[in-house]
Amino acid sequence: MGQTYAAQVQEQLPIVRDPEIVRYINVLGDSLARVADDRSLTWHFYVVDQMDINAFALPGGYIFVNRGLIERATNLAEVAGVLGHEIGHVTQRHSIKQMQKAQGANVGVTLGCILTNVCNSGLAQTGINLAANGVFAKFSRDDEAEADAEGVKTVIRAGIDPNGIPEMFRILLEERKERPGGVESFFLSHPVEESRIAATQALIAKYPATQLRGLTKDSPNFQAFRTRLKALPPSPPPKGR
């Protein structure tokens, strides 16, 4: 099912195909997924060639993160935190639960805008099809909190500094103040408030200082990946614009 949905998304969203970008995001994603999941899933990670900030997960281990989010991040820990959070949505089966709730109900056309804030774009039909099954329904606060907790746990297990998670939330909140349209899609599916920063910091504080000491915050390989991404040709305009 996730494979089918992922194929639909790739038909409608521009995906970065640069081999080095593809390799890096999958190496990073796999390093997180293998410590978060014991079901032997084959995980797939994609960079979407859009400057709007967004990230989302599909059932079965398909994770998409927008180029704009990676370019606005400042270090490895921030992007790893986003991936860890999305991995948490998959391992905790949040999308499946949303789909079960949506069965037999009309979720609504506006949910198609989770993928893009242009509802009348070429993506709209795919977005609406997926939304009708509840795939992109807005997660509950409990689901988001659970994914945050899973993200913190996952990055620590992978040897990465979990403080990248609240740091990324701060970047997103600042971006919303300065350029609200660029983060609209992310906030539709991932409501972020100041309280969520405090909540993730509280989660991190529960871990012994010895366990958090020496964790990786950044790396030359990540900065080379981000620099290469920024050097690619400009993202294509969203369909319909």
C-alpha beads as a LAMMPS data file, in Angstrom:
LAMMPS data file: protein, C-alpha beads

241 atoms
240 bonds

1 atom types
1 bond types

-500.0 500.0 xlo xhi
-500.0 500.0 ylo yhi
-500.0 500.0 zlo zhi

Masses

1 110.0

Atoms # bond

1 1 1 0.000 0.000 0.000
2 1 1 2.777 2.410 0.923
3 1 1 4.582 1.508 -2.282
4 1 1 1.488 2.394 -4.316
5 1 1 1.056 5.739 -2.562
6 1 1 4.781 6.522 -2.878
7 1 1 4.586 5.905 -6.625
8 1 1 1.650 8.341 -6.885
9 1 1 3.566 10.983 -4.942
10 1 1 6.647 10.578 -7.136
11 1 1 4.553 11.021 -10.262
12 1 1 3.315 14.388 -9.050
13 1 1 6.126 15.834 -6.936
14 1 1 9.574 16.698 -8.315
15 1 1 12.109 14.385 -6.667
16 1 1 15.836 15.157 -6.505
17 1 1 17.595 12.428 -8.512
18 1 1 21.190 13.561 -8.011
19 1 1 23.008 10.310 -7.078
20 1 1 25.026 11.827 -4.211
21 1 1 21.956 13.478 -2.681
22 1 1 19.969 10.237 -2.984
23 1 1 22.815 8.218 -1.482
24 1 1 23.337 10.521 1.490
25 1 1 19.695 10.896 2.523
26 1 1 19.268 7.117 2.375
27 1 1 22.456 6.405 4.322
28 1 1 21.359 8.863 7.010
29 1 1 17.787 7.613 7.006
30 1 1 18.828 3.961 7.171
31 1 1 21.185 4.664 10.079
32 1 1 18.151 5.936 11.999
33 1 1 15.600 3.395 10.798
34 1 1 17.693 0.359 11.686
35 1 1 17.798 1.377 15.364
36 1 1 14.101 2.330 15.409
37 1 1 12.471 -0.611 13.663
38 1 1 12.777 -4.342 14.208
39 1 1 10.402 -5.447 11.444
40 1 1 13.042 -5.636 8.713
41 1 1 11.272 -3.038 6.579
42 1 1 13.053 -1.784 3.489
43 1 1 13.071 1.972 4.060
44 1 1 13.079 4.580 1.294
45 1 1 14.058 8.221 1.738
46 1 1 13.476 10.972 -0.821
47 1 1 14.352 14.648 -1.148
48 1 1 11.477 16.546 -2.760
49 1 1 12.701 19.373 -5.006
50 1 1 10.506 22.050 -3.463
51 1 1 11.550 25.040 -1.378
52 1 1 8.454 24.974 0.821
53 1 1 9.278 23.378 4.172
54 1 1 7.620 20.014 4.549
55 1 1 8.229 16.375 5.429
56 1 1 5.889 13.419 5.534
57 1 1 5.829 9.650 5.868
58 1 1 3.835 6.959 4.112
59 1 1 3.029 3.508 5.508
60 1 1 5.678 0.878 4.936
61 1 1 8.726 3.095 5.384
62 1 1 8.562 5.802 2.687
63 1 1 9.866 9.144 3.982
64 1 1 9.841 12.400 1.986
65 1 1 11.604 15.587 3.079
66 1 1 11.566 18.815 1.110
67 1 1 14.735 20.433 -0.141
68 1 1 13.649 23.683 1.513
69 1 1 13.664 22.089 4.961
70 1 1 17.170 20.691 4.516
71 1 1 18.524 23.985 3.198
72 1 1 17.104 25.904 6.151
73 1 1 18.567 23.463 8.672
74 1 1 22.008 24.338 10.002
75 1 1 23.355 20.949 11.041
76 1 1 23.022 17.192 10.817
77 1 1 21.158 16.827 14.128
78 1 1 18.277 19.021 12.943
79 1 1 17.618 17.012 9.770
80 1 1 18.158 13.713 11.594
81 1 1 15.550 14.826 14.129
82 1 1 12.997 15.401 11.367
83 1 1 13.727 11.987 9.863
84 1 1 13.533 10.366 13.297
85 1 1 10.151 11.976 13.883
86 1 1 8.793 10.763 10.530
87 1 1 10.189 7.283 11.164
88 1 1 8.283 7.388 14.460
89 1 1 5.025 8.021 12.608
90 1 1 5.670 4.858 10.583
91 1 1 6.777 2.591 13.432
92 1 1 3.821 3.680 15.572
93 1 1 1.462 3.142 12.604
94 1 1 -0.092 6.594 12.876
95 1 1 -1.042 6.773 9.184
96 1 1 -2.715 3.364 9.398
97 1 1 -4.756 4.537 12.380
98 1 1 -5.803 7.651 10.456
99 1 1 -6.813 5.529 7.489
100 1 1 -8.900 3.272 9.702
101 1 1 -10.702 6.308 11.091
102 1 1 -11.282 7.662 7.595
103 1 1 -12.793 4.529 6.122
104 1 1 -16.367 5.184 5.153
105 1 1 -16.022 8.905 5.792
106 1 1 -15.229 11.838 3.527
107 1 1 -12.005 13.224 4.957
108 1 1 -12.235 16.335 2.821
109 1 1 -10.557 17.818 -0.209
110 1 1 -8.502 20.289 1.833
111 1 1 -6.356 17.454 3.163
112 1 1 -4.876 17.162 -0.300
113 1 1 -3.089 20.413 0.450
114 1 1 -0.783 18.658 2.886
115 1 1 1.433 17.902 -0.095
116 1 1 1.226 21.371 -1.592
117 1 1 -0.486 24.620 -0.724
118 1 1 -1.745 24.913 -4.311
119 1 1 -4.965 22.949 -4.169
120 1 1 -5.757 23.409 -7.834
121 1 1 -2.357 22.216 -8.991
122 1 1 -1.595 19.083 -10.961
123 1 1 -0.969 17.344 -7.640
124 1 1 -4.442 17.996 -6.341
125 1 1 -6.007 14.823 -7.693
126 1 1 -3.296 12.632 -6.199
127 1 1 -3.465 14.536 -2.936
128 1 1 -7.205 14.146 -2.758
129 1 1 -7.017 10.440 -3.562
130 1 1 -4.556 9.879 -0.765
131 1 1 -6.453 12.129 1.621
132 1 1 -9.663 10.276 0.974
133 1 1 -8.004 7.252 2.558
134 1 1 -6.789 9.249 5.542
135 1 1 -3.119 8.972 4.629
136 1 1 -2.442 12.673 5.122
137 1 1 -4.982 13.442 7.792
138 1 1 -3.634 15.739 10.461
139 1 1 -2.131 13.712 13.268
140 1 1 -3.476 14.141 16.776
141 1 1 -1.434 15.911 19.441
142 1 1 -0.867 12.528 21.065
143 1 1 0.460 11.097 17.783
144 1 1 2.774 14.066 17.314
145 1 1 4.039 13.799 20.889
146 1 1 4.611 10.081 20.432
147 1 1 6.526 10.675 17.186
148 1 1 8.613 13.326 18.958
149 1 1 9.455 10.870 21.729
150 1 1 10.324 8.191 19.185
151 1 1 12.456 10.702 17.300
152 1 1 14.417 11.612 20.430
153 1 1 14.936 7.943 21.266
154 1 1 15.972 7.087 17.715
155 1 1 18.559 9.805 17.199
156 1 1 20.167 9.048 20.563
157 1 1 20.398 5.360 19.666
158 1 1 21.995 6.394 16.373
159 1 1 24.581 8.511 18.201
160 1 1 23.149 11.878 17.142
161 1 1 22.398 14.871 19.385
162 1 1 18.626 14.995 20.076
163 1 1 18.712 18.751 20.673
164 1 1 18.419 19.103 16.915
165 1 1 14.705 18.384 17.313
166 1 1 13.768 21.449 19.406
167 1 1 16.305 23.485 17.410
168 1 1 14.483 22.614 14.181
169 1 1 11.176 23.590 15.769
170 1 1 12.650 27.013 16.562
171 1 1 13.795 27.424 12.954
172 1 1 10.293 26.543 11.749
173 1 1 8.611 28.975 14.113
174 1 1 10.957 31.760 13.020
175 1 1 10.300 30.899 9.392
176 1 1 6.555 31.110 10.013
177 1 1 6.987 34.649 11.332
178 1 1 9.124 35.766 8.395
179 1 1 7.630 33.771 5.508
180 1 1 4.437 32.035 6.612
181 1 1 3.523 30.722 3.162
182 1 1 6.714 28.683 2.985
183 1 1 5.861 26.539 5.995
184 1 1 2.102 26.277 5.556
185 1 1 2.202 22.665 4.382
186 1 1 4.373 21.570 7.295
187 1 1 2.222 23.235 9.921
188 1 1 -0.951 21.777 8.441
189 1 1 0.273 18.257 9.156
190 1 1 2.682 18.957 12.033
191 1 1 1.301 21.610 14.385
192 1 1 4.249 23.196 16.178
193 1 1 3.965 25.521 19.165
194 1 1 6.416 26.844 21.734
195 1 1 5.081 24.220 24.148
196 1 1 6.331 21.498 21.837
197 1 1 9.858 22.850 22.104
198 1 1 9.601 22.694 25.888
199 1 1 8.135 19.189 25.702
200 1 1 10.990 17.819 23.589
201 1 1 13.548 19.527 25.801
202 1 1 11.897 17.864 28.804
203 1 1 12.105 14.490 27.050
204 1 1 15.809 14.994 26.410
205 1 1 16.410 16.081 30.013
206 1 1 15.197 12.680 31.221
207 1 1 18.209 10.988 29.671
208 1 1 21.378 10.724 31.795
209 1 1 23.978 13.335 30.906
210 1 1 26.495 10.538 30.341
211 1 1 24.262 9.097 27.596
212 1 1 24.054 12.447 25.829
213 1 1 27.737 13.298 26.062
214 1 1 29.704 13.139 22.839
215 1 1 26.742 12.668 20.502
216 1 1 27.184 13.963 16.953
217 1 1 25.698 17.359 16.208
218 1 1 27.131 17.915 12.762
219 1 1 29.513 16.400 10.252
220 1 1 31.524 17.465 7.193
221 1 1 29.596 14.905 5.133
222 1 1 26.275 16.531 6.053
223 1 1 27.566 20.001 5.213
224 1 1 28.875 18.726 1.866
225 1 1 25.451 17.166 1.212
226 1 1 23.666 20.418 2.075
227 1 1 26.095 22.482 -0.037
228 1 1 25.598 20.147 -3.004
229 1 1 21.829 20.384 -2.604
230 1 1 21.936 24.183 -2.543
231 1 1 24.084 24.190 -5.688
232 1 1 21.513 22.270 -7.728
233 1 1 19.395 24.203 -10.249
234 1 1 16.468 26.095 -8.715
235 1 1 13.452 24.012 -7.769
236 1 1 10.755 23.898 -10.446
237 1 1 7.644 25.958 -9.717
238 1 1 4.798 23.898 -8.270
239 1 1 2.366 22.651 -10.883
240 1 1 -0.463 25.054 -11.452
241 1 1 1.538 28.181 -10.706

Bonds

1 1 1 2
2 1 2 3
3 1 3 4
4 1 4 5
5 1 5 6
6 1 6 7
7 1 7 8
8 1 8 9
9 1 9 10
10 1 10 11
11 1 11 12
12 1 12 13
13 1 13 14
14 1 14 15
15 1 15 16
16 1 16 17
17 1 17 18
18 1 18 19
19 1 19 20
20 1 20 21
21 1 21 22
22 1 22 23
23 1 23 24
24 1 24 25
25 1 25 26
26 1 26 27
27 1 27 28
28 1 28 29
29 1 29 30
30 1 30 31
31 1 31 32
32 1 32 33
33 1 33 34
34 1 34 35
35 1 35 36
36 1 36 37
37 1 37 38
38 1 38 39
39 1 39 40
40 1 40 41
41 1 41 42
42 1 42 43
43 1 43 44
44 1 44 45
45 1 45 46
46 1 46 47
47 1 47 48
48 1 48 49
49 1 49 50
50 1 50 51
51 1 51 52
52 1 52 53
53 1 53 54
54 1 54 55
55 1 55 56
56 1 56 57
57 1 57 58
58 1 58 59
59 1 59 60
60 1 60 61
61 1 61 62
62 1 62 63
63 1 63 64
64 1 64 65
65 1 65 66
66 1 66 67
67 1 67 68
68 1 68 69
69 1 69 70
70 1 70 71
71 1 71 72
72 1 72 73
73 1 73 74
74 1 74 75
75 1 75 76
76 1 76 77
77 1 77 78
78 1 78 79
79 1 79 80
80 1 80 81
81 1 81 82
82 1 82 83
83 1 83 84
84 1 84 85
85 1 85 86
86 1 86 87
87 1 87 88
88 1 88 89
89 1 89 90
90 1 90 91
91 1 91 92
92 1 92 93
93 1 93 94
94 1 94 95
95 1 95 96
96 1 96 97
97 1 97 98
98 1 98 99
99 1 99 100
100 1 100 101
101 1 101 102
102 1 102 103
103 1 103 104
104 1 104 105
105 1 105 106
106 1 106 107
107 1 107 108
108 1 108 109
109 1 109 110
110 1 110 111
111 1 111 112
112 1 112 113
113 1 113 114
114 1 114 115
115 1 115 116
116 1 116 117
117 1 117 118
118 1 118 119
119 1 119 120
120 1 120 121
121 1 121 122
122 1 122 123
123 1 123 124
124 1 124 125
125 1 125 126
126 1 126 127
127 1 127 128
128 1 128 129
129 1 129 130
130 1 130 131
131 1 131 132
132 1 132 133
133 1 133 134
134 1 134 135
135 1 135 136
136 1 136 137
137 1 137 138
138 1 138 139
139 1 139 140
140 1 140 141
141 1 141 142
142 1 142 143
143 1 143 144
144 1 144 145
145 1 145 146
146 1 146 147
147 1 147 148
148 1 148 149
149 1 149 150
150 1 150 151
151 1 151 152
152 1 152 153
153 1 153 154
154 1 154 155
155 1 155 156
156 1 156 157
157 1 157 158
158 1 158 159
159 1 159 160
160 1 160 161
161 1 161 162
162 1 162 163
163 1 163 164
164 1 164 165
165 1 165 166
166 1 166 167
167 1 167 168
168 1 168 169
169 1 169 170
170 1 170 171
171 1 171 172
172 1 172 173
173 1 173 174
174 1 174 175
175 1 175 176
176 1 176 177
177 1 177 178
178 1 178 179
179 1 179 180
180 1 180 181
181 1 181 182
182 1 182 183
183 1 183 184
184 1 184 185
185 1 185 186
186 1 186 187
187 1 187 188
188 1 188 189
189 1 189 190
190 1 190 191
191 1 191 192
192 1 192 193
193 1 193 194
194 1 194 195
195 1 195 196
196 1 196 197
197 1 197 198
198 1 198 199
199 1 199 200
200 1 200 201
201 1 201 202
202 1 202 203
203 1 203 204
204 1 204 205
205 1 205 206
206 1 206 207
207 1 207 208
208 1 208 209
209 1 209 210
210 1 210 211
211 1 211 212
212 1 212 213
213 1 213 214
214 1 214 215
215 1 215 216
216 1 216 217
217 1 217 218
218 1 218 219
219 1 219 220
220 1 220 221
221 1 221 222
222 1 222 223
223 1 223 224
224 1 224 225
225 1 225 226
226 1 226 227
227 1 227 228
228 1 228 229
229 1 229 230
230 1 230 231
231 1 231 232
232 1 232 233
233 1 233 234
234 1 234 235
235 1 235 236
236 1 236 237
237 1 237 238
238 1 238 239
239 1 239 240
240 1 240 241
